[in-house]
């Protein structure tokens, strides 16, 4: 291969759209001679090097780093070549079995033919059932022992646990100092409805029972506060008191202060929901399904209801 000239190097760089300083052309010629490269090969390798090193123009300084890279590649190729020649020159030693090395002749092992399984003898269905009944678990149940039936100490207490506590138990079942209670109020409006267990599997019946529970709650709050509660979702410029059930704005979301909604009873508001603004409430204990009475302002249906306070429910005193 002829040595590239300065014109060859310049043409190769121009064909690959590469910029090179005029004083660096002679350095490229020397690199072609040192590493036995053609002008085209040198230009291609410089293109890769310049792209990785972010070099725009080939100068004498950048060609010095390029020469160091070519030198490293040449050394790595030489090391690989020497390694391959070394491995090729080693003689391959054939490993023989230890038995042949020590002159031991092992007997030939032949595969033993499998015994043919004897065909099952014919048995009648009655015989098979009789055989199965012999080994069935019920056949091992022992009959009641005659000694146990004829025991003489039947009903005798052999041992007792915590016998000292028996003296503290009143045999009559009623303590002398027990508090006697009496039902002082039997108004049905003051008692809360309870969802029967039979509604747990019926979604429609469960929804009706929950709605009736909310209606009873609102009736009780109106009797407690001596006012008429408004309907949820009915805008009003003045303060209103509404009763409803706490629900989450997202069906499967986690309840937090920004997604708390109030759902009203279908009897009074058709089950409408209103988003609550709890920024003016210092503290609140709420969970999905909780029945609450809320006092606030709801003057625009496009905005949340501004809650002023949650009215505490007076506990029921119903003695049984």
Residue pairs with C-beta under 8 A, 6 or more apart in sequence:
1 36
1 38
3 29
3 32
3 33
4 12
4 29
4 32
4 37
4 38
4 39
4 42
5 29
6 25
6 26
6 29
8 39
9 20
9 25
9 28
9 29
9 32
9 39
9 42
9 43
10 20
10 25
11 39
12 39
12 40
12 42
12 43
13 19
13 20
13 28
13 43
13 46
13 58
15 40
15 43
16 43
16 44
16 47
18 43
18 46
18 47
18 50
18 58
19 56
19 57
19 58
20 28
20 57
20 58
21 57
21 58
21 59
21 60
23 60
24 58
24 59
24 60
24 63
27 60
27 63
28 39
28 42
28 58
28 63
31 37
31 42
31 63
31 66
31 67
31 70
32 38
32 39
32 42
34 67
35 70
35 74
37 45
45 66
45 70
46 58
46 66
49 55
49 65
49 66
49 69
50 56
50 58
50 62
53 62
53 65
55 62
58 66
98 104
99 105
99 106
123 131
133 139
181 319
181 320
182 319
183 318
183 319
183 320
184 317
184 319
185 317
185 318
189 216
189 219
189 220
189 223
190 220
190 223
190 316
190 318
191 216
191 316
191 318
192 213
192 216
192 217
192 220
192 316
193 209
193 212
193 213
193 216
195 206
195 209
195 210
195 213
196 209
198 205
199 205
199 206
199 209
200 206
210 245
211 265
211 266
211 267
211 271
213 291
214 243
214 244
214 245
214 264
214 265
214 291
215 265
215 267
215 268
217 243
217 291
218 229
218 243
218 265
218 268
220 313
221 229
221 241
221 243
221 293
221 311
221 313
222 228
222 229
224 313
224 314
225 241
225 293
225 311
227 241
229 241
229 242
229 243
229 268
229 293
230 236
230 240
230 241
230 242
231 242
231 264
231 268
231 269
231 272
232 242
232 243
232 244
232 262
232 263
232 264
232 268
232 269
232 272
232 273
232 274
233 264
233 269
233 272
233 273
233 274
233 298
233 301
234 240
234 269
234 298
235 298
235 299
235 300
235 301
236 297
236 298
236 299
237 297
237 299
238 297
239 295
239 296
239 297
239 308
240 295
240 296
240 297
240 298
241 293
241 294
241 295
241 311
242 262
242 264
242 293
242 294
243 264
243 265
243 291
243 292
243 293
243 294
244 262
244 263
244 264
244 265
244 274
244 291
244 292
244 294
245 262
245 263
245 264
245 289
245 290
245 291
245 292
246 255
246 260
246 261
246 262
246 263
246 286
246 287
246 288
246 289
246 290
246 291
246 292
247 261
247 262
247 263
247 273
247 288
247 289
248 254
248 255
248 259
248 260
248 261
248 288
249 259
249 260
249 261
249 275
250 259
253 259
255 286
255 287
255 288
257 278
257 284
259 275
260 275
260 276
260 278
260 286
261 273
261 274
261 275
261 276
262 273
262 274
262 276
262 292
262 294
262 305
263 271
263 272
263 273
264 270
264 271
264 272
264 273
264 274
265 271
274 298
274 304
274 305
275 304
275 305
276 294
276 296
276 304
276 305
276 307
277 296
277 303
277 304
277 305
277 306
277 307
278 284
278 307
279 306
280 306
280 307
280 308
281 307
281 308
281 309
281 310
284 310
286 292
292 310
292 311
293 310
293 311
293 313
294 305
294 307
294 309
294 310
294 311
295 307
295 308
295 309
295 310
295 311
296 305
296 306
296 307
296 308
296 309
297 305
297 306
297 308
298 305
298 306
